[in-house]
Structures are given as C-alpha cells and as structure tokens.
Amino acid sequence: MNKVGDHTALMAGIDFVPTDPYAILHIYKQIWCVAPHGKILGWIRWDEPKSHGRMFHVYSHGLDDKGKRVWVKSFEKIGLAATFIR
C-alpha cells in the first residue's frame, strides 16, 4: 500500500521548510514524497545549502535492481521538482 497520512505534526517547530501543496514532508526537513490522491508518485531530497546553493533531487518511487531509488533530475525549487513528478 502506498497510502500516506497527514504529517502536519511533523511541520511544527521547524524554522524553514520549503513547501508545495503536493509534497508531504516525510523525514524532518530533508525528504518529501509527492502523493496526490494518497498514492506516492515519487520522492524529493533536499540538499542543505552549499556553495552551489540548494537543490531538490527527484527520485523514482520504484527501486532499481540493487534496491535503491533511482535519481531522475534536480531542480532549484521544490515546486518545480513536485510539478515534474506530477
């Protein structure tokens, strides 16, 4: 089952977290799943700021033959990453 629940409580007390209406915070301030209609379509991982700036990396929901998520593409904004997945 790929159903997801309401993770609003995870957002409490976080100083800055990028948001998107279709991206659900999964792991504190770092990983989101994109799950419109309760089904996970893909994942977004956020790099902490570095010299090249923040990046949001899109990963598939499925796994490769080694059991790892497949990197697809990177974006500068979470909204762009979530739109790409949808």
Buried (B, 14 or more C-beta within 10 A) or exposed (E): EEEBEEEEEBEEEEEEBBEBEBBBBBEEBEBBBBBBEEEBBBBBBBEEEEEEEBBBBBBBBEEEEEEEBEEBEBBEEBBBBBBBBE
